Amino acid sequence: MDACAALADSIAALADRGYSNRRFLKELGRVAGVRRGPLWPFDAARGGRNRLRGRGFRRSVDDETDGQARHFAGTVAVAARIGGGLTRWLTVRVLRDTPDTADGRLSEEAIEFARAIRSGELAQADAAAWVRQRLCHSAR
């Protein structure tokens, strides 16, 4: 399965719902099994759930597992709640996803995505294309 394309499709469907930017980012976390309510930290700490299994990510952000869609969506959801700086610290120090690894680069992309959506620099309507262009192996 092309999980990156499925992730982009999920983002496009979320964008059609008209949520606020913050809620949009939190809802994206549900793709990774991170709930919106008060239990989200437990979901995030255990790594969420792989709802979009498969591949399809560019080599630079592909760790050769079927969990990159979960990784991206979960990191976005965490960054939406606690900010990019603390999310980055957690990914590097706790998860050991250093910037020179595929997971570290994917975490950085997720943090940038969350920042761009929150600031309004990236419109929700353009978010799926952003993912396809920057993360997916072959853009559709």
C-alpha positions in Angstrom: 0.0 0.0 0.0 1.2 3.5 -0.7 0.8 4.9 2.8 2.2 8.3 1.8 -0.5 8.8 -0.8 -3.1 7.6 1.7 -1.8 10.1 4.3 -2.1 12.9 1.7 -5.7 11.7 0.9 -6.5 11.8 4.6 -5.2 15.3 4.9 -7.2 16.4 1.9 -10.4 14.9 3.4 -9.7 16.7 6.7 -9.1 20.0 4.9 -12.6 19.7 3.5 -14.2 19.7 6.9 -13.4 23.3 7.7 -11.8 22.9 11.1 -9.6 25.6 12.7 -5.9 25.1 12.0 -5.3 23.8 15.5 -8.1 21.3 15.3 -7.1 20.2 11.8 -3.6 19.3 13.2 -5.1 17.4 16.2 -7.5 15.5 13.9 -4.5 14.5 11.8 -3.2 12.8 14.9 -6.1 10.4 14.8 -4.5 9.0 11.6 -1.7 7.9 13.9 -4.0 6.7 16.7 -3.5 9.8 18.8 -6.9 10.8 20.3 -8.0 14.4 20.6 -9.1 14.3 24.3 -7.1 14.3 27.5 -5.6 10.9 26.9 -3.6 12.0 23.9 -0.3 12.0 25.8 -0.7 8.2 26.5 -1.4 7.5 22.9 1.6 9.6 21.8 3.9 8.1 24.4 3.2 4.5 23.2 3.7 5.5 19.6 0.0 5.6 18.5 -1.3 2.9 16.1 -0.4 2.1 12.5 -3.7 2.9 10.7 -2.0 3.6 7.4 0.5 0.8 7.0 2.8 0.8 4.0 5.5 2.6 2.2 5.7 5.3 -0.5 7.9 7.8 1.2 10.9 9.5 -0.3 14.2 7.7 0.5 15.4 10.6 2.7 12.5 10.1 5.1 11.9 6.4 4.7 13.2 4.2 7.5 12.2 1.1 5.6 9.3 0.3 7.9 5.5 0.5 7.3 5.1 3.2 10.0 6.1 6.5 8.4 2.6 7.8 8.0 2.0 7.1 11.7 5.3 8.8 12.6 4.5 11.9 10.6 0.9 12.3 11.7 1.7 11.6 15.4 4.6 14.1 15.4 2.3 16.7 13.8 -0.3 16.1 16.6 2.3 16.4 19.3 3.8 19.6 17.8 0.3 21.1 17.6 -0.1 20.7 21.3 3.3 21.4 22.8 5.1 23.3 20.1 7.9 22.5 17.7 10.8 23.1 20.1 9.7 20.7 22.7 8.6 18.2 20.1 12.0 18.4 18.5 13.7 17.9 21.9 11.6 14.8 22.6 12.2 13.2 19.2 15.9 13.7 19.4 16.5 13.0 23.1 13.8 10.5 24.0 13.2 8.7 20.7 16.8 9.1 19.5 15.6 10.3 16.0 18.6 12.4 15.3 18.6 14.9 12.4 20.9 12.6 10.3 18.3 9.7 10.3 15.3 9.2 8.1 13.0 9.4 11.2 14.8 12.6 12.4 14.2 14.2 9.0 10.6 13.1 8.9 10.1 14.5 12.4 11.5 17.8 11.2 9.1 17.8 8.2 6.2 17.1 10.6 7.3 20.0 12.9 7.6 22.3 9.9 4.2 21.2 8.6 2.5 21.9 11.9 4.2 25.3 12.1 3.2 26.3 8.6 -0.4 25.3 9.2 -0.6 27.0 12.6 0.9 30.2 11.2 -1.4 30.2 8.1 1.6 30.1 5.8 0.3 26.8 4.5 -3.4 26.6 3.8 -5.2 23.4 4.7 -6.4 23.2 1.1 -2.7 23.0 0.0 -1.6 20.6 2.8 -2.1 17.4 0.9 -0.1 18.7 -2.1 2.6 19.7 0.4 2.8 16.2 1.7 2.8 14.6 -1.8 5.5 17.0 -3.0 7.8 16.9 0.0 7.3 13.4 1.4 5.9 11.0 -1.1 8.1 9.0 -3.4 6.0 9.7 -6.5 3.7 12.7 -6.6 0.3 12.1 -8.1 
